[in-house]
Amino acid sequence: MPDVPALVKAYFEVWNKHDEAGIKALHAPESKLADWDASHGPTNEAVAAGIAGIWKAVPDIKIEIVDVYTCGASLTCVANIGEPPA
């Protein structure tokens, strides 16, 4: 069974580096992502480009993981995020 909390933390390490190629590589070829601003997809390339748009709009954006919760056998994951210290 995968270590979901470790995978979530690794994902956001790539996210915080603003690494578009890295984000693309972490998503399946057929991917969709909904965030606070828009929906991105249906491919990992479109998801990565959408996230890169966030980075362009807010160049200093970073995400700090406070807690990660998983739900049963499906390993559905919820990350509690907060603002990193200034």
Residue frames as a rotation matrix with the C-alpha (Angstrom) as fourth column:
MET 1
0.582 0.813 0.000 0.00
0.813 -0.582 0.000 0.00
0.000 0.000 -1.000 0.00
PRO 2
-0.072 -0.652 0.754 1.45
0.546 -0.659 -0.517 3.43
0.835 0.375 0.404 -0.90
ASP 3
-0.390 -0.137 -0.910 2.40
0.863 -0.399 -0.310 5.92
-0.321 -0.907 0.274 1.79
VAL 4
0.300 0.647 0.701 -0.23
0.865 -0.494 0.086 8.49
0.402 0.581 -0.708 0.83
PRO 5
0.893 0.019 -0.449 0.82
0.261 -0.836 0.483 11.22
-0.366 -0.549 -0.752 3.30
ALA 6
-0.086 -0.991 -0.100 4.41
0.291 -0.121 0.949 10.98
-0.953 0.053 0.299 2.01
LEU 7
-0.378 0.010 0.926 3.18
0.924 0.072 0.376 11.19
-0.063 0.997 -0.036 -1.59
VAL 8
0.706 0.682 0.192 1.07
0.678 -0.729 0.093 14.27
0.204 0.064 -0.977 -0.79
LYS 9
0.649 -0.534 -0.541 4.04
0.107 -0.640 0.760 15.95
-0.753 -0.552 -0.359 0.87
ALA 10
-0.399 -0.816 0.418 6.28
0.544 0.157 0.824 15.09
-0.738 0.556 0.382 -2.10
TYR 11
0.088 0.536 0.840 3.66
0.979 -0.200 0.025 16.52
0.181 0.820 -0.543 -4.50
PHE 12
0.933 0.358 -0.029 3.57
0.356 -0.910 0.210 19.84
0.049 -0.207 -0.977 -2.68
GLU 13
0.173 -0.943 -0.285 7.37
0.272 -0.233 0.934 19.99
-0.947 -0.239 0.217 -2.54
VAL 14
-0.538 -0.292 0.791 7.30
0.818 0.043 0.573 19.94
-0.201 0.956 0.215 -6.36
TRP 15
0.459 0.801 0.385 4.37
0.830 -0.541 0.136 22.42
0.317 0.257 -0.913 -6.33
ASN 16
0.822 -0.132 -0.555 6.31
0.272 -0.764 0.585 24.81
-0.501 -0.632 -0.592 -4.08
LYS 17
-0.307 -0.951 0.043 9.28
0.419 -0.094 0.903 24.68
-0.855 0.295 0.428 -6.46
HIS 18
0.381 0.559 -0.736 6.92
-0.477 -0.564 -0.675 25.87
-0.792 0.608 0.052 -9.23
ASP 19
-0.716 -0.691 0.100 8.17
-0.376 0.502 0.779 22.95
-0.588 0.520 -0.619 -11.33
GLU 20
0.143 0.853 -0.502 5.72
-0.923 -0.068 -0.379 22.63
-0.358 0.517 0.777 -14.25
ALA 21
-0.116 -0.249 -0.961 7.44
-0.681 0.725 -0.106 19.55
0.723 0.642 -0.254 -15.73
GLY 22
-0.960 -0.280 -0.002 7.52
-0.175 0.605 -0.777 17.94
0.219 -0.746 -0.629 -12.29
ILE 23
-0.399 0.897 0.193 3.80
-0.574 -0.080 -0.815 18.55
-0.715 -0.436 0.546 -11.74
LYS 24
0.231 0.464 -0.855 3.02
-0.962 0.240 -0.130 17.11
0.145 0.853 0.501 -15.17
ALA 25
-0.477 -0.533 -0.699 5.06
-0.452 0.831 -0.325 14.01
0.754 0.161 -0.637 -14.34
LEU 26
-0.966 0.101 0.240 3.16
-0.191 0.348 -0.918 13.49
-0.176 -0.932 -0.317 -11.08
HIS 27
-0.046 0.997 -0.059 -0.24
-0.702 -0.075 -0.708 13.46
-0.711 0.009 0.704 -12.82
ALA 28
-0.159 0.122 0.980 -1.59
0.471 0.881 -0.033 10.59
-0.868 0.457 -0.197 -14.90
PRO 29
-0.923 -0.223 0.314 -1.80
0.373 -0.318 0.871 11.29
-0.094 0.921 0.377 -18.66
GLU 30
-0.185 0.919 0.348 -5.59
0.319 -0.279 0.906 11.68
0.930 0.278 -0.241 -18.31
SER 31
-0.607 -0.126 -0.785 -5.99
0.795 -0.127 -0.594 14.07
-0.024 -0.984 0.177 -15.38
LYS 32
0.207 0.642 0.738 -8.35
0.345 -0.754 0.559 16.71
0.916 0.139 -0.378 -14.09
LEU 33
-0.598 -0.384 -0.703 -7.80
0.797 -0.192 -0.573 19.17
0.085 -0.903 0.420 -11.26
ALA 34
0.439 0.704 0.558 -10.18
0.451 -0.710 0.541 21.68
0.777 0.014 -0.629 -9.70
ASP 35
-0.604 -0.611 -0.512 -8.69
0.772 -0.289 -0.566 24.40
0.198 -0.737 0.647 -7.55
TRP 36
-0.198 0.533 -0.823 -9.97
0.635 -0.570 -0.521 27.64
-0.746 -0.626 -0.226 -6.05
ASP 37
-0.430 -0.103 -0.897 -9.66
-0.372 -0.885 0.280 29.45
-0.823 0.454 0.342 -9.38
ALA 38
0.076 0.369 -0.926 -10.57
-0.997 0.048 -0.063 27.04
0.021 0.928 0.371 -12.18
SER 39
0.647 0.067 0.759 -10.69
-0.111 0.994 0.007 23.47
-0.754 -0.089 0.651 -13.46
HIS 40
-0.037 -0.763 -0.645 -7.81
-0.955 -0.163 0.247 22.08
-0.294 0.625 -0.723 -15.49
GLY 41
-0.292 -0.090 0.952 -7.60
0.040 0.993 0.107 19.04
-0.955 0.069 -0.287 -17.72
PRO 42
0.862 0.471 0.190 -8.31
-0.507 0.807 0.303 16.62
-0.010 -0.358 0.934 -19.33
THR 43
0.616 -0.713 -0.335 -4.58
0.358 0.632 -0.688 15.87
0.702 0.303 0.644 -19.59
ASN 44
0.442 -0.559 -0.701 -1.58
0.834 -0.030 0.550 16.15
-0.329 -0.829 0.453 -17.27
GLU 45
-0.576 -0.644 0.504 -0.19
0.795 -0.584 0.162 18.77
0.190 0.494 0.849 -19.65
ALA 46
-0.023 0.672 0.740 -3.32
0.216 -0.720 0.660 20.93
0.976 0.175 -0.128 -19.24
VAL 47
0.822 0.267 -0.503 -3.24
0.517 0.021 0.856 20.45
0.239 -0.964 -0.121 -15.46
ALA 48
-0.013 -0.928 -0.372 0.41
0.945 -0.132 0.298 21.51
-0.325 -0.348 0.879 -15.30
ALA 49
-0.612 -0.162 0.774 -0.26
0.556 -0.784 0.276 24.55
0.562 0.599 0.570 -17.51
GLY 50
0.433 0.851 0.299 -3.20
0.260 -0.435 0.862 25.53
0.863 -0.295 -0.410 -15.31
ILE 51
0.709 -0.252 -0.658 -1.11
0.686 0.029 0.727 25.31
-0.164 -0.967 0.194 -12.16
ALA 52
-0.414 -0.893 0.177 1.66
0.908 -0.390 0.154 27.27
-0.069 0.224 0.972 -13.88
GLY 53
-0.118 0.486 0.866 -0.95
0.392 -0.779 0.490 29.99
0.912 0.397 -0.099 -14.44
ILE 54
0.878 0.372 -0.301 -1.43
0.393 -0.201 0.897 30.19
0.274 -0.906 -0.323 -10.67
TRP 55
0.214 -0.893 -0.397 2.32
0.874 -0.007 0.486 30.55
-0.436 -0.451 0.779 -10.17
LYS 56
-0.516 -0.373 0.771 2.45
0.746 -0.638 0.191 33.29
0.421 0.674 0.608 -12.80
ALA 57
0.296 0.747 0.596 -0.43
0.243 -0.662 0.709 35.18
0.924 -0.065 -0.377 -11.18
VAL 58
0.914 -0.015 0.405 0.99
-0.393 -0.276 0.877 34.77
0.099 -0.961 -0.258 -7.65
PRO 59
0.372 -0.844 -0.387 4.77
-0.337 0.265 -0.903 34.32
0.865 0.466 -0.186 -8.01
ASP 60
-0.559 -0.648 0.517 5.49
-0.688 0.015 -0.725 33.93
0.462 -0.761 -0.455 -4.29
ILE 61
0.477 0.853 0.212 2.74
-0.838 0.369 0.402 31.38
0.265 -0.369 0.891 -3.62
LYS 62
-0.733 -0.594 -0.332 3.70
-0.413 0.776 -0.477 28.38
0.541 -0.213 -0.814 -1.49
ILE 63
0.483 0.872 -0.075 1.64
-0.507 0.349 0.788 25.73
0.714 -0.342 0.611 0.30
GLU 64
-0.671 -0.603 0.432 2.43
-0.697 0.313 -0.646 24.37
0.254 -0.734 -0.630 3.74
ILE 65
-0.002 0.626 -0.780 0.96
0.002 0.780 0.626 20.97
1.000 -0.001 -0.003 4.65
VAL 66
-0.181 0.042 0.983 -0.39
-0.940 -0.300 -0.161 21.03
0.288 -0.953 0.094 8.20
ASP 67
-0.322 0.158 0.934 -1.97
-0.426 0.857 -0.291 17.56
-0.846 -0.491 -0.208 8.26
VAL 68
-0.570 0.211 -0.794 -2.90
-0.724 0.327 0.607 14.82
0.387 0.921 -0.034 5.78
TYR 69
-0.224 0.605 0.764 -5.91
-0.606 0.527 -0.595 12.57
-0.763 -0.597 0.248 6.31
THR 70
-0.841 0.019 -0.541 -6.73
-0.449 0.535 0.716 9.40
0.304 0.844 -0.441 4.37
CYS 71
-0.030 0.935 0.354 -10.08
-0.938 0.096 -0.333 7.66
-0.346 -0.342 0.874 4.16
GLY 72
0.526 0.423 0.738 -10.18
-0.360 0.897 -0.257 3.86
-0.771 -0.131 0.624 4.18
ALA 73
0.113 -0.458 0.882 -9.27
0.528 0.779 0.337 1.50
-0.842 0.428 0.330 1.41
SER 74
0.789 0.233 0.568 -9.85
0.613 -0.339 -0.713 4.08
0.027 0.911 -0.411 -1.35
LEU 75
-0.191 -0.913 -0.361 -6.98
0.927 -0.288 0.240 6.16
-0.323 -0.289 0.901 0.11
THR 76
0.484 0.403 0.776 -8.92
0.577 -0.814 0.063 9.32
0.657 0.418 -0.627 -0.70
CYS 77
-0.341 -0.777 -0.528 -6.77
0.937 -0.237 -0.257 12.09
0.075 -0.583 0.809 0.67
VAL 78
0.803 0.451 0.389 -7.48
0.388 -0.892 0.233 15.48
0.452 -0.037 -0.891 2.20
ALA 79
-0.320 -0.934 -0.161 -4.61
0.851 -0.209 -0.481 17.84
0.416 -0.291 0.862 2.94
ASN 80
0.786 0.429 -0.446 -5.08
0.597 -0.716 0.363 20.56
-0.163 -0.551 -0.818 5.53
ILE 81
-0.084 -0.841 0.534 -2.99
0.870 -0.323 -0.372 23.42
0.485 0.433 0.760 4.20
GLY 82
0.663 0.213 -0.717 -1.99
0.584 -0.746 0.319 26.65
-0.468 -0.631 -0.619 5.82
GLU 83
0.888 -0.401 0.225 0.06
-0.148 -0.713 -0.686 29.65
0.435 0.576 -0.692 4.97
PRO 84
0.266 -0.863 -0.429 3.79
0.817 0.438 -0.375 29.19
0.512 -0.251 0.821 5.44
PRO 85
0.439 -0.166 -0.883 5.54
0.671 -0.593 0.446 31.44
-0.597 -0.788 -0.149 7.92
ALA 86
0.994 -0.037 0.101 6.64
0.035 -0.773 -0.633 34.78
0.101 0.633 -0.768 6.53
